[in-house]
Amino acid sequence: MAPVCSRTSSAACWLDPVTAPLTFRPAVAYERGLVSSILVSCYAEILDPAWEDRLRAFEREVFENPDTVGACTLITSVDRDIVGLVSYDPRRGPQLGIIGHNGILPPCRAQGYGTAQIREVLRIFRTRGFARAHVSTSEHPFFTPARRMYEACGFRECPRTERSHAEQYRIIHYEMSLAK
């Protein structure tokens, strides 16, 4: 199943909350195949077969656990156009909420949708009374926009995880306080 995004120009993708409000629906409300299709499309530029297998395994978890992983994986759309996906893990709450997989389909990038997804998860965490939020990404150049977005949302970089000799890039961890 291919993701649905007909928003191919920056003018068509621009987030206007008055005329095109974002909606966030649990992934289990959609057909199987959509979650991995979105993630594979989002990461296509740097995807390798092993990572693609892990993304497909994540989708299996979503549908095998609809009340947990499935409820915490949200498909983002504008009108009827799917623009991305965001997931989160609340199991360490109320001390810590973790933002997981998140991405915006290539035709809809750089329009504010990714930031809106992160803010939606932060809203969920705050509603649940979480103290802190955590997100991580790679130092690979592909993820430079994600790092900028996390920092713009208020996350602060924590120490980077050292990689094994076989992996070229370290993982960058970010946290933020959700205290009011």
N, C-alpha and C positions, 0 to 999 in steps of 0.2 A: 504494500500500500504506500503510495507516494503522499507526502504531506500536501495539504492544500494551502497555497498562498498565491493569490492572483495579484498581490500588491507588488508590482515590479518596478515602479519608479519611486523616487524619494518623495514626490508629492503624494502619491497614493499611499505610502507607508507612514507618513508623518502622523504622530499620535496627537489627535485632537480629542480630548476627553468629552467635549460637548457633542460632537457629531459622530465620533467613533469610539465609544467606551470599550475598554478591554473587559473581557470576561475570562474567568478562571474556572475550569470544570475539571473534576477528577478524571484522570486518564481512563479509568475503568468504565466511564460513560461512552467511550469510543471503542471502535473495533481493535482487536489485536493486530499488531503490526504497525500501528501509528507511532507509538512511543519510540521504537527502534528506528523507524523511518525518519522521524524528526531528528533524533540524535545523530544518525548516520549522515543526514543532510547537513546538519550544523557543523560536524567535524570532518566532512569529506576531504578537505584540503590536507589534513594530516593523519587521517585514519589508516591504521594498519589492521590486518586480519585478526590479530589477537584482541585488539581494542574493540573491533566490531563485534566479536564474540561476547565480550563483557557487556556491551550495550544491549545485545539481544538477551543475555542472561538477566540484565536489569529489567527488561520488559516482562520476562517470564515471572520475576518476583512481583511486579506490579499486579499481574492478573492472578497469580496464585495466592496473593495476600491482599484482596481488595479492600479490607477494612483497615489496613495499616499502610503498607507501601503504596497501594493503589489509591488510597484516600489522600496521601501526601505527595502525589505526583499530579501536577496540574497542567492541563493543556491551555495555552493562552490563545485567545482569538479576538479579532476585531470584526464586528458584524459576524459573518459566517466564515471568514478567512482565518485559518489557523496560522499563527505567526511564530509560535515557540512553545517551550516547555520549561517548567521549573519543578524541582522536587526538594523535599526537606525531610529531616529526621528529628522528630520531637522526643525520642526516647530518653535523652539525657536531661529533659526538662524536670523542674523549672529552672535549673541552673543554666542549661545550655541548649540552644537549638542549632541544628546544623543544616546549612543549605547544601543541597547535593547537585545532581545534574541540572544544568540550566543552559538554554541556548535559544537563539533566534534564527529562524530560517534565513539563508543568505539574501533573498530579495528584500527582506524587511529589516535588515540590520541598520544600526546608526540612526534610529528614529525614536529612541526612548523606550522601546518595548522591553529590553533587557532590564533597564533600571526599574520600570514599572513592575516587572516580575519579582525582582529582589525586594522592592518596597512592599509588595503584597505578602511575601513570606515574612518580612519583618513585622508587618501588621498582625499577622497570625500569631507570631511569637509574643508580641506585646499583649495581645488579647489573652493569651494563655499565661501571662505573668512571667515569661522567661527573663532571666537576668542578663544573658549574653547571647550573641549570635556568632557563629563561626562559618567561614567559607574558605575553600582552598582552590588553587588553580596551579597550573604549570608556569614555569618561567620561560617556556617556549615562546618565541615571538608571536605566534598565532594568537596567544591569549593576552596580548598587550591591551586590547580593548576591554577585556573582562577585568583586568587588574585596575584599569582607570575607572571603570564603572563601580567596582567595589569600594574604591577609595572615595569616589564622589558620593556614594551612599553613606559614608561615615565609617567604613571599616578601616582598621589600622593593621599594618603588616606585623606579623609575629615572626619568630625565627623560621627560617626555611629548613625543610627536611632534606638531609643529605641523601643523595641517590647512590645506588649501587654502581659498580664500575660499568655495567651494561647499559645504564640509562644516562642519557646525555643531560637532561634538565631536572632541576630540583623542583619540589612542590613548595609553593608559597602559601602560607596560612595567614588568614585575616580574622580578626575578631572585633566586635564592637559591643559596648555596653548598651543595654536596652532600658536602663533605669531612666526614669523621667526627671 
